[in-house]
Amino acid sequence: MEIELASAAALARGDERRVAGKRLPLQPAAEDPDGTEDPEGNGDPRSEAEKLRRPIIQAIRGEHTSPVARREAMLKALEDSGEDRERWTTAAPEIFAFWQRAMPDDAGAVLDPEASRCFRAGCEVDVRFADEAAYERAAAALRHLAEDAPGHGGRVQTPPERLPSGEVQATWILLRPERTD
Protein backbone atom coordinates (compact mmCIF):
# COMPACT_ATOMS: atom_id res chain seq x y z
CA MET A 1 0.00 0.00 0.00
CA GLU A 2 1.35 3.43 -0.88
CA ILE A 3 0.92 6.27 1.58
CA GLU A 4 1.08 9.71 0.06
CA LEU A 5 2.80 12.47 1.97
CA ALA A 6 0.54 15.43 2.38
CA SER A 7 2.90 18.37 2.57
CA ALA A 8 1.90 21.33 4.67
CA ALA A 9 1.99 23.55 1.60
CA ALA A 10 -0.31 21.24 -0.40
CA LEU A 11 -2.81 21.02 2.42
CA ALA A 12 -2.69 24.77 2.95
CA ARG A 13 -3.64 25.20 -0.70
CA GLY A 14 -6.58 22.87 -0.08
CA ASP A 15 -5.29 20.04 -2.26
CA GLU A 16 -7.11 16.82 -1.49
CA ARG A 17 -4.90 13.97 -0.40
CA ARG A 18 -5.73 10.39 0.24
CA VAL A 19 -4.06 8.47 3.01
CA ALA A 20 -4.41 4.69 3.01
CA GLY A 21 -7.26 5.06 0.51
CA LYS A 22 -9.22 7.47 2.68
CA ARG A 23 -9.66 11.21 2.22
CA LEU A 24 -7.49 13.08 4.70
CA PRO A 25 -9.87 15.39 6.57
CA LEU A 26 -8.98 18.92 5.61
CA GLN A 27 -11.59 20.93 7.46
CA PRO A 28 -14.32 20.46 10.05
CA ALA A 29 -17.62 19.01 8.93
CA ALA A 30 -20.30 21.63 8.27
CA GLU A 31 -22.35 20.52 11.26
CA ASP A 32 -19.35 20.99 13.54
CA PRO A 33 -17.64 24.20 12.42
CA ASP A 34 -15.17 24.42 15.30
CA GLY A 35 -14.05 20.78 15.07
CA THR A 36 -15.02 19.95 18.65
CA GLU A 37 -16.36 16.64 19.82
CA ASP A 38 -20.06 15.91 20.09
CA PRO A 39 -20.50 16.25 23.88
CA GLU A 40 -23.27 13.67 24.02
CA GLY A 41 -21.40 11.25 21.78
CA ASN A 42 -24.37 10.80 19.46
CA GLY A 43 -24.56 11.47 15.78
CA ASP A 44 -20.88 12.29 15.21
CA PRO A 45 -19.63 9.85 12.57
CA ARG A 46 -15.98 10.85 12.83
CA SER A 47 -13.54 8.43 14.39
CA GLU A 48 -11.59 9.24 17.52
CA ALA A 49 -8.41 9.23 15.43
CA GLU A 50 -9.89 11.74 12.99
CA LYS A 51 -10.98 14.02 15.85
CA LEU A 52 -7.46 13.90 17.29
CA ARG A 53 -5.79 14.58 13.92
CA ARG A 54 -8.16 17.42 12.97
CA PRO A 55 -6.31 20.24 14.86
CA ILE A 56 -3.09 19.36 13.03
CA ILE A 57 -4.85 19.61 9.67
CA GLN A 58 -6.46 22.89 10.76
CA ALA A 59 -3.00 24.20 11.74
CA ILE A 60 -1.71 23.28 8.28
CA ARG A 61 -4.59 25.09 6.57
CA GLY A 62 -4.66 28.11 8.86
CA GLU A 63 -3.43 31.61 8.10
CA HIS A 64 0.19 32.02 9.21
CA THR A 65 2.68 34.84 8.88
CA SER A 66 5.47 32.51 7.73
CA PRO A 67 6.31 28.86 7.06
CA VAL A 68 8.00 28.75 10.49
CA ALA A 69 4.76 29.97 12.11
CA ARG A 70 2.85 27.19 10.26
CA ARG A 71 5.42 24.66 11.49
CA GLU A 72 5.06 25.88 15.07
CA ALA A 73 1.26 25.73 14.85
CA MET A 74 1.39 22.17 13.53
CA LEU A 75 3.70 21.06 16.34
CA LYS A 76 1.62 22.85 18.99
CA ALA A 77 -1.55 21.13 17.72
CA LEU A 78 0.21 17.78 17.96
CA GLU A 79 1.54 18.45 21.47
CA ASP A 80 -1.81 19.83 22.64
CA SER A 81 -3.39 16.43 21.96
CA GLY A 82 -1.50 15.14 25.02
CA GLU A 83 1.30 12.64 25.53
CA ASP A 84 0.63 9.07 24.52
CA ARG A 85 2.33 5.76 25.21
CA GLU A 86 -0.30 3.46 23.74
CA ARG A 87 0.88 0.32 22.01
CA TRP A 88 0.70 1.87 18.51
CA THR A 89 3.36 4.43 19.48
CA THR A 90 6.02 1.77 20.03
CA ALA A 91 6.40 1.40 16.26
CA ALA A 92 7.27 5.09 15.73
CA PRO A 93 11.09 4.75 15.97
CA GLU A 94 11.06 1.85 13.51
CA ILE A 95 8.81 3.74 11.06
CA PHE A 96 10.98 6.88 11.24
CA ALA A 97 14.11 4.76 10.71
CA PHE A 98 12.47 3.18 7.63
CA TRP A 99 11.67 6.61 6.23
CA GLN A 100 15.27 7.70 6.84
CA ARG A 101 16.69 4.61 5.08
CA ALA A 102 14.44 5.35 2.10
CA MET A 103 15.99 8.79 1.57
CA PRO A 104 18.43 9.25 -1.32
CA ASP A 105 22.06 9.64 -0.29
CA ASP A 106 22.12 13.26 -1.45
CA ALA A 107 19.20 14.18 0.83
CA GLY A 108 21.26 13.53 3.93
CA ALA A 109 18.33 13.29 6.35
CA VAL A 110 19.83 13.24 9.85
CA LEU A 111 17.61 12.13 12.70
CA ASP A 112 17.56 9.98 15.79
CA PRO A 113 14.48 7.73 15.53
CA GLU A 114 14.76 6.94 19.25
CA ALA A 115 14.29 10.65 20.01
CA SER A 116 10.77 10.58 18.60
CA ARG A 117 7.96 11.89 20.79
CA CYS A 118 4.41 10.58 20.72
CA PHE A 119 1.12 12.27 21.39
CA ARG A 120 -2.48 11.13 21.07
CA ALA A 121 -2.72 12.61 17.54
CA GLY A 122 0.60 11.23 16.28
CA CYS A 123 4.35 11.00 16.74
CA GLU A 124 7.08 13.41 15.67
CA VAL A 125 10.80 13.44 15.07
CA ASP A 126 13.05 16.34 14.10
CA VAL A 127 15.05 15.92 10.90
CA ARG A 128 18.04 18.02 9.79
CA PHE A 129 19.28 18.59 6.27
CA ALA A 130 22.47 20.27 5.02
CA ASP A 131 20.45 22.87 3.10
CA GLU A 132 17.07 23.59 1.54
CA ALA A 133 17.91 21.65 -1.63
CA ALA A 134 18.51 18.51 0.46
CA TYR A 135 15.23 19.16 2.30
CA GLU A 136 13.39 19.34 -1.05
CA ARG A 137 15.00 16.09 -2.27
CA ALA A 138 13.94 14.35 0.94
CA ALA A 139 10.40 15.76 0.67
CA ALA A 140 10.11 14.37 -2.86
CA ALA A 141 11.38 10.96 -1.74
CA LEU A 142 8.98 10.90 1.21
CA ARG A 143 6.04 11.74 -1.07
CA HIS A 144 6.73 8.66 -3.19
CA LEU A 145 7.62 6.29 -0.38
CA ALA A 146 5.65 3.03 -0.45
CA GLU A 147 4.95 1.15 2.75
CA ASP A 148 3.45 -2.35 2.80
CA ALA A 149 1.66 -2.07 6.14
CA PRO A 150 2.20 1.46 7.42
CA GLY A 151 0.79 1.13 10.97
CA HIS A 152 -0.09 4.83 11.03
CA GLY A 153 -2.74 7.20 9.72
CA GLY A 154 -0.54 9.04 7.24
CA ARG A 155 2.44 11.31 7.33
CA VAL A 156 3.16 15.00 6.98
CA GLN A 157 6.35 16.99 6.92
CA THR A 158 6.46 20.44 8.43
CA PRO A 159 7.78 23.42 6.51
CA PRO A 160 11.52 23.91 7.00
CA GLU A 161 13.16 26.15 9.54
CA ARG A 162 16.57 27.58 8.68
CA LEU A 163 19.04 27.20 11.53
CA PRO A 164 21.93 29.59 12.34
CA SER A 165 24.34 26.85 11.21
CA GLY A 166 22.90 27.03 7.68
CA GLU A 167 21.21 23.67 8.10
CA VAL A 168 17.49 23.22 7.60
CA GLN A 169 15.27 21.48 10.15
CA ALA A 170 11.83 20.00 9.60
CA THR A 171 9.70 17.60 11.58
CA TRP A 172 8.26 14.36 10.28
CA ILE A 173 4.88 13.53 11.78
CA LEU A 174 3.25 10.14 11.58
CA LEU A 175 -0.43 10.48 12.27
CA ARG A 176 -2.42 8.28 14.64
CA PRO A 177 -3.87 5.22 12.90
CA GLU A 178 -7.61 4.62 12.74
CA ARG A 179 -7.23 1.44 14.75
CA THR A 180 -4.89 1.29 17.72
CA ASP A 181 -5.62 -2.22 18.97
N, C-alpha and C positions, 0 to 999 in steps of 0.2 A: 504494500500500500504506500502510495506517495503522499507525503504531507507537504503542503505548500506553505512556505513562509509568508506571512502577511506582514510586510514591512510597515513601520509606523507611518511612513509617507504615503503608502498606498491606501492604508485605512483612513488616513486623514483626508485623502481626496474622495473617499467614499467608495473606492473600488470594492466590489464584492469578492470575497475569498471563500474558498471551501476548505475545510479542515476535516480530514477523515471522511469525506463525502458529505459533510453537513455544512450548511451556511454558517459562517462565523458571525455571531450576532454583532451588528455594528451600532445599533442604537436601541433605546428602550422601546418596547411595544407601545402602540398608541394608547392602550388602556392603562398604561403604567408609565407616564411621562418622566418620572424622576428615577425610574429603575429600582425602586424599593420593593421589598418583599410584600406579598399579600399577607397582612397581619393575621387573618383568620386561616390562612393556608388553604383556601378554597378557590377554585377557578383559575389559578395561576399555572399555566401549562409548562412554564420554564423549569428546567432542571436546577437542582442546587448548584451544580457546577457552572451552569450558564449564569446564574445570579451572582456567583462569586467572581466570574471572569468579567462581567459587564462593566464594572468601574475601570478596569484596565482599558477596555475598548473605548469607553467614553473619554478616558484620558488621551488616548491616541487621536481621537477625532476632535477633541476640544480646541479652542482658540488658545494659542500660546505665542509668546513674544519671540521665541527662538527654538531651534531644535533641542537645545540643552534644557529649556523649560519643559518641552514635551517629554523629554527623557525623564526629568525629575518627577513630572506628574504621573507618568506610567509606573515608576518605581514606588512612589508614594501610594498609589492605588493598590499595588501588589502588597506592600507592607501593611497597609490599613486593613487588609483582609484577615490579619492575625497569623501568628506563627502556626506551623503545622508540622507534625511528626507522624502523620498517618502512614500506613504501610506503603501507599503509592509513592511517597516522597523518597523512599530508600533507593529507588531506581535513578534519581536525578543525577548523581555523579557519573554513573555509567552512561546515561544518555548524553550528557554534556561531553564526556570523553569521546563518544562515538562521533558527535558533531565535529569535535576538534580534529579527529583523525581523518574525517572526510574533507577537510579543507585542503586546497592546493598548497604546495610548498611555498609559493610566492605570496600567499595570504598571511602566513606567519601569525596565526591566531594563538595568542599566549593566554592560558588560563589554568587555574587549578580547580579541576572538577570537584575535589573534596571541599573546596571553600564555598560551594553552592549553599544558598539559603532557601528554605522552603516556607511558604505561606499557604493559607487555605486556597487561594486563587491560583497558585503556581509556584514554581521555583525559579531562582535567578542565579546567574554567575556572571561576574565581570570578565570581559575579554579585552585584551590590548592588542593593538596592531601598530606596526612601525609608522604608518602614515595613512592618510585617507584613501589612497589608491589600494592599499592592502585591505582596508576595511571594505571597500566596494567589491573587491574580488571575493572576499569571504562572504559578503552578503549574497552575491550571485550564486556561489556554491551552496549556501544554506537554502536558498530558494529552490534549488533543484535536487536537494538531498532526498533520497528515497529511504524509507524505513519500513521493514517488514511488519513489525508489530510495535508501533511507537510507544504505547503505554503512557500517553499524555494526550491532552486536548488540543494540541497545536503548538506552534512556536512563533514568537515574534522577536525581533531584534530592535533595540532602542536606537534612536538617532545617535550619532557619534558625539563625543565630547573631546575637544582637543586639550591635551595636557601640556603643562609647561615644558616637558621634556621633548615635545614635538610628536610624541606618540598620540594615538587616538584610542579612546576607550568607549566601548559600548557594553550593553548587557544583553545576554541571551536569556529569554524567558520561555520556559516550557509551561504551558497552561495546564491546569487541573483537568484530568480526564473525566469523562461523563460518569464512568463507573470506577469506584475506588476500592471495591471488594476483591 
